[in-house]
Amino acid sequence: MSSTSIQMLIDEQLQATERLMQAQMTSEVPLAQMVMSYAINNGGKRFRPMLTLLSAGLCAYQNERAITLAALIEFIHNATLLHDDVVDESKMRRGKDSANIAFGNAASVLVGDFLYTRAFELMVSLGEMRVLAVMSQATNLIASGEVMQLSNLHNPEVDEARYFRVIELKTAVLFSAACECAGILAGVEKQKIDALRQYGRCLGMAFQIIDDLLDYHGDEARIGKALGDDLAEGKPTLPLIRALERLQEEDATRLREIIRAGEREAIAEVVALLAKTDAVAYSLEVARKMCAQAREVLAVFADNAYKEALLALADNAIERLA
């Protein structure tokens, strides 16, 4: 199923989600409304709301509460981006100046807080304690992942286990919650809710691995950020971790120096070092295995257009590197 076909499948619900988000981005403070609008309307793909709505459709659940869930998931995602760009000192987001550049760090942090709390207001309106429990834990884990990632910066000794835990917390947790909560609202059996949770987790892990690869092999115009951002921040991502295990000592020592210093200008050198190993192929294979697991767990659901769309999203996650 193509990306266009997936969009068409849930087009009405996505439009309703968009209308709800716009209605909820109100504040008596003009600056807050301006920053929210800048962040939310800045060309995001609405991938997480899509996961929510497709998961609801898979469970034969067509209800306004699914729209509310999709909107609050996107609010949480954008709140994390506002905070991340301040922490990472990012200058670009989705091909434009990041909000912290356009409006300053203070406004970005505070409006991120506003989006978090507005999301929780929407959660309460759902009247489902299990959704509130899942989303509260997810939001806490996302913050934990960001702190863990912060502690890993410029540390070339980070291993795969710690890397995987970081991306599970900072990325996969929200994917997982978006899918799981749709199943909870639909009232399907535990086996199917568990499958949705696992699907979201595996897809989120694969998605982040590909994102990390794109920092070295992406097209800036397509990915909406400068190549080498992760390198400049000293993030020890999977391709770097794998390369350090495979490189000869002299090259490994140099790569460690680059990670410690956060040398963005050394990106061509890093790409050359990665090419001396199987780091890119290895990272891509790990992402493929995660996507395969995501596809497998959906076997508990009957075949329909929504299942086909979710299966296609797992395939598309890998194709982003092409």
C-alpha positions in Angstrom: 0.0 0.0 0.0 1.4 3.4 -1.0 1.7 6.4 1.4 -1.0 8.1 -0.6 -3.4 5.2 -0.1 -2.7 5.1 3.6 -3.4 8.8 3.9 -6.7 8.4 1.9 -7.8 5.6 4.2 -7.9 7.9 7.2 -8.2 11.2 5.5 -11.4 12.3 7.2 -10.1 11.3 10.6 -6.8 13.1 10.0 -8.7 16.3 9.0 -10.8 16.0 12.1 -7.6 15.6 14.2 -6.2 18.7 12.6 -9.3 20.7 13.4 -9.2 19.6 17.0 -5.6 20.5 17.4 -6.1 24.0 15.9 -9.1 24.5 18.2 -7.0 23.4 21.2 -4.1 25.8 20.4 -5.7 28.7 22.1 -4.1 30.9 24.8 -4.7 34.3 26.2 -1.0 34.9 25.7 -0.3 35.8 22.0 3.3 34.6 22.1 2.2 31.2 23.4 -0.3 30.8 20.6 2.3 32.0 18.0 4.9 29.5 19.1 2.4 26.6 19.2 1.2 27.4 15.8 4.7 27.7 14.5 5.6 24.3 15.9 2.4 22.4 15.1 1.9 23.8 11.6 5.6 23.4 10.6 5.1 20.6 8.1 5.0 17.6 10.5 4.0 14.3 8.8 1.5 13.5 11.6 3.0 10.0 11.7 2.0 9.3 15.3 -1.6 10.4 14.8 -1.7 8.1 11.7 -0.6 5.2 13.9 -3.4 6.0 16.4 -6.1 6.2 13.8 -4.9 3.2 11.8 -4.8 1.1 15.0 -8.3 2.3 15.9 -9.5 1.3 12.5 -7.8 -2.1 12.8 -9.9 -2.6 15.9 -13.1 -1.4 14.1 -13.3 1.6 16.3 -14.6 4.8 14.6 -15.2 7.2 17.4 -14.5 10.9 18.3 -12.4 9.6 21.1 -9.9 8.2 18.6 -9.6 11.7 17.2 -8.9 13.1 20.6 -6.3 10.5 21.3 -4.6 11.2 17.9 -4.5 14.9 18.7 -3.0 14.6 22.2 -0.4 12.2 20.9 0.8 14.8 18.4 0.8 17.5 21.1 3.1 15.3 23.3 5.3 14.7 20.3 5.7 18.3 19.5 6.3 19.2 23.1 9.2 16.8 23.1 10.6 18.4 20.0 10.4 21.9 21.4 12.3 20.8 24.5 14.8 18.7 22.5 15.7 21.5 20.2 16.6 23.7 23.2 18.6 20.9 24.8 20.4 20.0 21.6 20.8 23.6 20.5 19.3 22.7 17.2 19.0 25.4 14.5 16.7 23.6 12.0 13.5 21.6 12.3 11.5 20.3 9.3 13.5 22.5 7.0 12.9 25.8 8.8 14.4 27.6 11.8 13.6 25.6 14.9 11.3 27.4 17.4 14.2 28.1 19.8 15.9 30.0 17.0 12.7 31.8 16.0 11.4 32.7 19.4 14.2 31.9 21.9 14.8 29.1 24.4 12.5 30.3 27.2 9.4 30.5 24.9 10.1 27.1 23.4 10.4 25.4 26.8 7.3 27.1 28.3 5.2 26.4 25.2 6.4 22.8 25.3 5.0 22.7 28.8 1.8 24.2 27.6 1.4 21.4 25.0 2.1 18.7 27.6 -0.5 20.0 29.9 -3.1 20.6 27.1 -2.5 17.0 26.1 -3.3 15.8 29.6 -6.4 17.8 29.6 -7.5 16.0 26.5 -6.6 12.7 28.1 -8.8 13.4 31.1 -11.7 14.2 28.7 -11.5 10.7 27.4 -12.7 9.3 30.7 -10.5 6.2 30.4 -8.2 5.6 33.4 -6.1 3.0 31.5 -5.3 5.5 28.8 -4.3 8.0 31.4 -2.1 5.5 33.0 -0.3 4.4 29.8 0.2 8.0 28.6 1.4 9.2 32.0 4.0 6.5 32.1 5.0 7.1 28.5 5.5 10.8 29.1 7.7 10.0 32.1 9.7 7.4 30.2 10.3 9.8 27.3 11.8 12.3 29.7 13.9 9.5 31.2 15.2 8.7 27.8 16.1 12.3 27.1 18.1 12.4 30.4 19.8 9.1 29.6 20.7 10.4 26.1 22.1 13.6 27.7 24.3 11.5 30.0 25.6 9.5 26.9 26.7 12.6 24.9 30.3 12.6 23.9 30.8 9.2 25.4 32.3 6.7 22.8 32.1 3.9 25.4 28.2 3.7 25.2 27.3 0.1 24.1 24.4 -1.2 22.1 22.3 -2.2 25.1 22.4 1.4 26.4 21.7 2.8 22.9 18.7 0.6 22.4 17.3 1.6 25.8 17.6 5.3 24.9 15.8 4.9 21.6 13.1 2.7 23.2 12.4 5.4 25.8 12.8 8.6 23.7 11.0 7.3 20.5 9.5 3.9 20.7 7.5 4.5 23.9 5.3 7.1 22.2 4.8 4.9 19.1 3.8 2.1 21.4 1.4 4.2 23.5 -0.3 5.6 20.3 -1.1 2.1 19.2 -1.9 0.5 22.6 -4.3 3.3 23.7 -6.3 3.0 20.5 -6.8 -0.7 21.3 -7.8 0.2 24.9 -10.4 2.7 23.7 -11.7 0.2 21.2 -12.2 -2.3 24.1 -10.5 -5.2 22.3 -9.0 -8.2 24.2 -5.7 -8.1 26.0 -3.9 -10.2 23.3 -4.7 -7.6 20.7 -3.8 -4.6 22.9 -0.5 -6.4 23.7 0.1 -6.9 19.9 -0.5 -3.2 19.2 1.9 -2.2 22.0 4.6 -4.5 20.5 4.0 -3.3 17.0 4.4 0.3 18.0 7.6 -0.5 20.0 9.3 -2.4 17.2 8.3 0.2 14.6 9.5 3.0 16.8 12.9 1.3 17.4 13.3 0.8 13.6 12.2 4.3 12.9 14.9 5.8 15.2 17.7 3.6 13.9 16.9 4.8 10.4 16.8 8.4 11.6 20.3 7.9 13.1 21.6 6.5 9.8 20.1 9.5 8.0 22.4 11.8 10.0 25.2 10.4 7.8 23.5 9.3 4.6 20.4 11.5 4.3 19.4 14.3 2.0 19.1 17.5 4.1 16.2 18.8 1.9 14.3 15.6 2.6 15.0 15.1 6.2 14.6 18.7 7.2 17.7 19.1 9.2 21.5 19.5 8.7 23.6 16.4 8.2 25.9 15.8 11.1 23.6 17.2 13.8 23.9 14.0 15.9 27.7 14.0 15.4 27.9 17.7 16.5 25.9 16.8 19.6 28.3 13.8 20.3 25.5 11.2 20.1 26.9 7.7 20.0 24.3 6.1 17.7 24.2 2.6 16.4 26.4 3.0 13.3 29.1 4.7 15.3 28.9 2.0 18.1 29.2 -0.8 15.5 32.1 1.0 13.7 34.0 1.3 16.9 33.7 -2.5 17.4 35.0 -3.2 13.8 37.6 -0.5 13.1 41.4 -1.0 13.4 42.7 0.6 16.6 44.1 3.7 14.9 40.8 4.5 13.2 38.8 3.6 16.3 40.9 6.0 18.3 40.2 8.8 15.8 36.4 8.1 15.8 36.4 8.2 19.6 38.1 11.6 19.4 35.5 12.9 17.0 32.6 11.7 19.2 34.2 13.3 22.3 34.7 16.6 20.5 31.4 16.6 18.6 33.3 17.5 15.3 30.5 18.2 12.8 33.2 19.3 10.3 34.6 15.8 10.4 31.4 14.2 9.0 33.0 13.3 5.7 35.8 11.6 7.7 33.2 9.7 9.8 31.3 8.6 6.7 34.6 7.2 5.3 35.3 5.4 8.6 31.8 3.9 8.6 32.5 2.7 5.0 35.5 0.7 6.3 33.1 -1.5 8.3 29.7 -3.1 8.0 28.2 -0.4 10.3 25.6 0.9 7.9 24.6 -2.5 6.6 24.5 -3.8 10.2 22.3 -1.0 11.5 20.0 -1.3 8.5 19.6 -5.1 9.2 18.8 -4.4 12.8 16.1 -2.0 11.7 14.8 -4.6 9.2 14.5 -7.2 11.9 12.6 -4.8 14.1 10.2 -4.1 11.3 9.8 -7.8 10.7 8.8 -8.3 14.3 6.3 -5.4 14.0 4.7 -7.1 11.1 4.6 -10.5 12.8 2.7 -9.4 15.9 -0.2 -8.1 13.8 -1.0 -11.8 12.9 -3.6 -11.8 15.7 -5.8 -9.4 13.7 -8.0 -10.3 10.7 -6.8 -9.0 7.3 -8.3 -5.6 6.3 -7.2 -2.3 4.8 -6.0 -1.0 8.2 -3.8 -4.0 8.8 -2.4 -3.7 5.3 -1.6 0.0 6.0 0.2 -0.8 9.3 2.2 -3.5 7.5 3.1 -1.1 4.8 4.3 1.5 7.4 6.8 -1.1 8.7 8.1 -1.5 5.1 8.2 2.3 4.5 10.2 2.9 7.6 13.2 1.2 6.0 12.6 2.8 2.6 13.2 6.3 4.1 17.0 5.6 3.8 16.7 5.1 0.0 
